[in-house]
Amino acid sequence: MSRRMHSFIRSKIMPENFNKKLRPVLYNSWEATLFDVKCNEQIELAKSAKELGCELFVVDDGWFGERNSDSAGLGDWYVNKNKFPQGLKPLIDEVKALGMNFGIWVEPEMVNPDSNLYRNHPEWVYRFNNRECTTARNQLVLNMTLKEVQEYVYGVLDELLSNNDINFIKWDMNRPFSEAGAINLKDRRSIWIKHTEAVFDIVRRLREKHPNVHFEACASGGGRVDLGSIRYFDQYWTSDNTDAFDRLKIQESYSLIYPTLAMRAWVTDCPNFLTNRTIPLKFRFHCAMMGTLGIGGNINKWTDEEKRIARDLVEEYKKIRHIVQFGDIHRLTSIEKEEIHSVQYVLGDESVVFTFYQGKTIQNLSLKLS
């Protein structure tokens, strides 16, 4: 069932301009810099990512508005001139000169109360007239059912893509709705459908005008993984939980329906920020190599040995990624029932098998790739 489903999704549902293209090895700046994004430091980070074999450099949160923490700036999608005095172009030019593509993070459906957008348009958020608006992560949700909000979001993203040589958009959505009031709607229950339709329509329009831009859907992790969104997004950020041991279960569950080609999987630092678990770097890499490989760790702090391991495994991944991304998946064992977890990918007469030993303690974890 899974193999038939994967083939069907790749050939019939996924966007046609990217459903047959290999996914590049990605580096994301988040863990290295958090909100402290500066042009020259990002250039140096890009050089380090290139040395590891990365092909796509993505600047995460912190590049726009007055965005120095998660408490301000969301909604103000203009380049922060203190961080990028000459705009994004110097960074993009350096990334391109290194032979990598350039990507950027956005969260277009959200707004901080401390932002120019909210100060100018407080009526643009979901609300009820008789209740206070509740923030989460210091942000509110824009009322995407309003035509003026849709045109604003489309306009700022179109301007961003038109004025900069951007190849990749990480479209994030980090909070659920609380006061889910679209008081402009006659049938207020239709908010859920109309919000989603508005997001999809904006992405569709952007894709039509910018056909070479790759879009990733992220919603507090994998909250937007479904057969509707995969018509518009080329891949998913599967989960905010990047603990490699947990990801084995997450990735197995994802694979029941969705193809590997649409699953981005990162190598991040340890101890893991969610589980506080420490897992060997090779194990983390091999787990992420079962998807479309990305690196999200602070490589500025990696040792020479860690960088050597990373270079070797990125090079190895490039040799097998066509099998992993486009091959038929065979779950040889169940992660829930057996100590040995094995997954095989088959493409024509080529095959790759990942085998993980799940010991009772994390120190016993090991992996063999054949």
KETORDREN-159713 format. One line per 3 residues: number of its first residue (from 1); for each residue x, y, z of C-alpha. Coordinates in Angstrom, 3 decimals, decimal comma. Each point is the difference from the previous one (the first is absolute). Layout:
residues N
NUM = X Y Z  ...
END
This chain:
residues 370
1 = 0,000 0,000 0,000  2,743 2,447 0,947  1,966 -0,532 -3,180
4 = -3,095 0,510 -2,169  -0,925 3,075 2,007  3,474 1,501 -0,314
7 = 0,013 -0,494 -3,754  -3,471 1,482 -0,318  0,885 3,075 2,077
10 = 3,251 0,652 -1,880  -1,531 -0,418 -3,447  -3,521 1,390 0,454
13 = -0,127 2,409 2,958  3,383 1,638 0,660  0,910 3,170 -1,932
16 = 1,235 -1,100 -3,403  3,009 2,297 -0,220  1,646 -1,669 3,017
19 = -1,482 -3,511 0,225  2,808 -1,530 -2,049  2,932 2,064 1,321
22 = 2,480 -1,159 2,597  -0,120 1,982 3,223  3,202 1,882 0,848
25 = 1,932 -0,454 3,238  -1,148 2,937 2,115  1,611 2,053 2,734
28 = -2,194 2,133 2,281  1,434 2,765 2,175  -2,415 -0,204 2,948
31 = 1,997 -1,925 2,608  3,189 1,870 -0,886  -1,342 3,532 0,384
34 = -3,603 -0,020 1,256  -1,283 3,582 -0,469  3,491 1,499 -0,102
37 = 0,190 0,036 -3,792  2,732 2,190 -1,518  1,087 0,144 -3,624
40 = 3,744 -0,604 0,431  -0,506 -2,772 2,545  -2,511 -1,717 -2,284
43 = 2,551 0,149 -2,817  2,579 -1,751 2,171  -2,608 -2,567 1,019
46 = -0,808 -0,613 -3,666  3,684 -0,633 -0,722  0,108 -2,603 2,768
49 = -3,181 -1,627 -1,325  1,500 -0,176 -3,476  3,079 -1,759 1,384
52 = -2,287 -2,727 1,343  -1,557 -0,479 -3,440  -3,258 1,913 0,498
55 = -1,792 1,235 -3,117  -2,691 2,278 1,436  0,589 2,632 2,691
58 = -3,098 1,162 1,891  -0,167 3,042 2,279  -2,562 -0,642 2,716
61 = -1,862 2,373 2,322  1,505 3,390 0,855  0,765 1,666 -3,340
64 = -3,009 2,359 -0,198  -1,716 2,891 1,767  1,007 0,668 3,621
67 = 0,434 -3,721 0,525  2,496 -0,527 2,822  -2,134 -2,478 1,935
70 = -3,345 -1,735 -0,439  -1,807 2,976 1,572  0,153 2,474 -2,914
73 = 0,111 0,434 -3,746  -2,252 -2,735 -1,356  -2,029 1,461 -2,842
76 = 2,635 2,562 -0,992  1,551 -1,840 -2,924  2,685 2,503 -0,933
79 = 3,738 -0,574 0,402  1,483 1,222 3,293  2,497 2,675 -1,059
82 = 2,068 -0,279 3,163  0,664 -3,662 -0,751  0,118 0,339 -3,786
85 = 1,038 3,611 -0,787  -0,015 -0,672 -3,748  -2,942 -2,378 0,024
88 = 0,212 -3,739 -0,593  1,908 0,306 -3,277  3,575 -0,107 1,415
91 = -0,798 -3,213 1,886  -1,842 -1,567 -2,919  2,843 0,911 -2,381
94 = 2,538 -1,677 2,295  -2,184 -3,108 0,385  -0,412 -0,224 -3,781
97 = 3,738 0,513 -0,539  0,591 -3,001 2,265  -2,171 -2,072 -2,327
100 = -2,976 -0,284 2,336  -3,603 1,095 -0,329  -1,569 2,389 2,501
103 = -3,095 -0,409 2,148  -1,798 1,975 2,685  -2,497 -0,499 2,855
106 = -3,379 1,735 0,240  -3,092 -0,313 2,185  -2,540 1,977 -2,038
109 = -3,198 -0,962 1,854  1,176 1,448 3,295  0,539 3,415 1,553
112 = 1,557 1,317 3,204  -1,972 2,694 1,833  3,360 1,776 0,098
115 = 0,210 0,568 -3,755  -0,773 2,750 -2,461  -2,566 -2,238 -1,686
118 = -2,037 -0,483 3,173  0,303 3,639 1,029  -1,374 0,994 -3,398
121 = -2,597 -2,762 -0,307  -1,060 -1,475 3,368  -3,274 -1,005 -1,692
124 = 1,866 -2,485 -2,201  0,252 -2,747 2,646  -2,504 -2,690 0,944
127 = -1,990 1,254 2,958  -3,355 0,258 1,710  -1,264 3,456 0,919
130 = -0,809 -1,058 3,568  3,296 -1,761 0,791  3,623 0,941 0,392
133 = 2,390 -1,456 -2,570  2,258 -2,693 1,398  3,585 -0,180 -1,194
136 = 2,104 -3,135 -0,308  3,708 0,320 -0,698  -0,776 3,734 0,263
139 = -1,994 -0,097 -3,219  -3,518 0,144 -1,371  -1,470 -1,609 -3,115
142 = -0,815 2,188 -2,989  -3,530 -0,259 -1,337  0,861 -1,619 -3,302
145 = -3,668 -0,013 -1,034  0,252 3,778 -0,556  0,820 0,932 -3,583
148 = 2,201 2,899 1,107  2,071 -2,324 2,186  0,415 -2,459 -2,858
151 = 1,182 2,775 -2,316  2,403 1,316 2,631  1,575 -3,420 0,579
154 = 0,240 -0,733 -3,701  1,408 3,459 -0,698  2,831 -0,087 2,549
157 = 1,058 -3,511 -0,994  -0,191 0,799 -3,710  2,165 3,071 0,599
160 = 2,491 -2,066 2,010  0,293 -2,591 -2,780  -0,007 2,559 -2,815
163 = 2,800 2,091 1,509  2,250 -2,848 1,150  1,403 -3,155 -1,591
166 = -1,741 -2,380 2,411  -0,420 -3,698 -0,802  -1,710 -1,309 3,138
169 = -2,710 1,178 2,392  -0,482 -1,631 3,397  -3,635 0,922 0,759
172 = -0,563 -0,386 3,733  -3,065 0,160 2,260  0,843 -0,268 3,682
175 = -3,220 0,286 1,975  -3,570 -1,311 0,071  -3,049 2,267 -0,130
178 = -1,505 1,193 3,287  -2,689 2,674 -0,565  -0,915 -1,438 -3,395
181 = -2,348 2,770 -0,935  -0,258 1,138 -3,596  -2,752 2,508 0,698
184 = -0,080 0,948 -3,686  -1,443 -3,404 -0,961  -3,708 -0,722 -0,139
187 = 0,629 -3,663 0,757  2,724 0,312 2,617  0,579 -3,742 0,106
190 = 1,426 0,264 -3,516  3,106 1,700 1,437  1,916 -3,296 -0,096
193 = -0,654 -0,624 -3,676  0,393 3,595 -1,125  3,267 0,527 1,900
196 = 1,515 -3,079 -1,578  -1,273 0,904 -3,462  1,531 3,462 0,358
199 = 3,414 -1,403 0,909  -0,077 -2,475 -2,876  -1,081 2,691 -2,446
202 = 2,861 2,297 1,027  2,537 -2,798 -0,417  -1,550 -0,918 -3,359
205 = 0,281 3,569 -1,245  3,576 0,311 1,214  0,937 -3,278 -1,682
208 = -1,504 1,140 -3,285  1,997 3,237 0,029  3,172 -1,532 1,493
211 = 0,077 -3,560 -1,403  3,574 -0,699 1,096  -0,669 0,572 3,696
214 = -0,296 -3,079 2,172  -2,560 0,194 2,866  0,162 -1,882 3,299
217 = -2,982 -0,216 2,370  0,703 0,154 3,717  -2,724 0,264 2,629
220 = 1,380 -0,447 3,528  1,740 -2,906 -1,670  -2,192 -2,261 -2,109
223 = -3,380 1,584 0,692  -0,730 0,606 -3,669  0,888 -3,415 -1,421
226 = -2,995 -1,056 -2,079  -1,031 -0,783 -3,560  -1,414 3,488 -0,478
229 = 3,123 1,974 0,857  2,308 -2,287 -1,971  -1,627 1,362 -3,165
232 = 1,657 3,342 0,759  3,076 -0,752 2,113  2,971 -2,019 -1,220
235 = 1,006 -1,375 3,370  -0,783 -0,043 3,709  1,854 0,805 3,155
238 = -1,173 -3,198 1,655  0,421 0,817 3,681  1,686 2,467 2,343
241 = 1,239 -3,090 1,834  3,351 -0,659 -1,674  1,182 -2,546 2,568
244 = 1,270 -2,750 -2,301  -1,273 -2,810 2,205  -3,519 1,451 0,034
247 = 0,210 0,832 -3,680  0,262 -3,674 -0,906  -3,579 -0,429 1,225
250 = -1,158 3,336 -1,465  1,467 -0,803 -3,396  -1,418 -3,522 -0,041
253 = -3,471 1,358 0,754  0,347 2,711 -2,653  1,121 -2,577 -2,572
256 = -3,273 -1,923 0,261  -1,641 2,614 -2,232  2,437 2,666 -1,169
259 = 3,044 -0,316 -2,297  3,580 0,496 1,132  0,460 2,664 -2,677
262 = -2,239 2,313 2,037  1,601 -0,687 3,413  2,737 2,353 1,139
265 = 2,142 -1,486 2,773  2,672 1,929 1,898  3,143 -0,795 1,933
268 = -0,060 2,226 3,089  2,171 0,434 3,073  0,038 -1,917 3,260
271 = -1,149 -0,042 2,705  -3,272 0,282 -1,912  -1,961 3,095 1,026
274 = -3,217 -2,000 0,522  1,169 -3,327 1,426  3,393 0,960 1,454
277 = 1,261 -3,235 -1,544  3,516 -0,324 -1,430  0,362 -2,217 -3,078
280 = 3,166 -0,633 -2,070  0,379 2,210 -3,057  0,129 -2,944 -2,425
283 = -3,303 -1,294 1,346  -1,567 3,445 -0,400  1,257 0,218 -3,579
286 = -1,140 -3,468 -0,980  -3,470 0,679 1,391  -0,254 3,248 -1,999
289 = 1,371 -1,718 -3,115  -3,228 -2,014 -0,093  -1,723 3,189 -1,175
292 = 1,110 3,088 -1,889  3,115 0,891 1,959  0,449 3,305 1,774
295 = 2,411 1,296 2,631  -1,228 2,329 2,706  2,736 -0,184 2,618
298 = 2,354 2,783 1,021  2,864 -1,053 -2,228  2,093 2,898 1,305
301 = 0,484 -2,093 3,144  0,556 -3,376 -1,651  3,412 -1,577 0,462
304 = 2,238 -0,868 -2,938  -0,933 -3,649 0,484  -3,715 0,783 -0,041
307 = 0,451 2,020 -3,188  1,903 -2,893 -1,595  -2,810 -2,407 0,887
310 = -2,537 2,449 -1,412  1,908 0,456 -3,278  0,359 -3,744 -0,470
313 = -3,677 -0,707 0,682  -1,271 2,872 -2,142  2,120 -1,372 -2,837
316 = -1,381 -3,481 0,627  -3,562 1,328 0,079  0,439 1,639 -3,390
319 = 0,895 -3,415 -1,429  -3,164 -1,644 1,305  -2,565 2,798 0,218
322 = -1,634 -0,829 -3,332  -0,813 -3,423 1,448  -1,256 1,404 3,309
325 = -2,046 2,829 -1,497  -1,533 -1,859 -2,940  0,300 -3,670 0,919
328 = -2,642 -2,370 1,323  0,099 -0,269 3,778  -0,054 -3,364 1,786
331 = -0,329 0,101 3,806  1,809 -3,257 0,720  -0,697 0,144 3,746
334 = -2,330 1,978 2,236  1,592 2,546 2,287  -2,692 -0,669 2,608
337 = 0,586 -3,738 0,274  3,640 -0,856 -0,642  3,436 1,098 1,193
340 = 1,328 0,034 -3,563  -1,600 2,677 -2,160  0,652 -0,431 -3,726
343 = -1,307 1,990 -2,959  0,805 -0,734 -3,645  -0,335 2,286 -3,021
346 = -0,045 -1,564 -3,479  0,286 1,820 -3,329  0,372 -2,254 -3,014
349 = 2,984 -2,243 0,679  1,407 2,280 2,720  -0,720 -0,300 3,691
352 = 1,030 1,511 3,307  -0,752 -1,443 3,431  0,139 1,881 3,307
355 = 0,245 -2,193 3,093  -0,218 1,405 3,530  0,539 -1,856 3,235
358 = -2,286 1,304 2,738  1,685 -0,930 3,248  -1,537 0,527 3,404
361 = 2,287 2,957 0,638  0,911 2,763 -2,362  3,691 -0,841 0,337
364 = -0,648 -3,270 -1,843  -1,369 1,662 -3,131  1,851 -0,801 -3,196
367 = -0,678 -0,150 -3,719  1,263 -1,743 -3,084  -0,588 1,203 -3,533
370 = 0,370 -2,406 -2,899
END
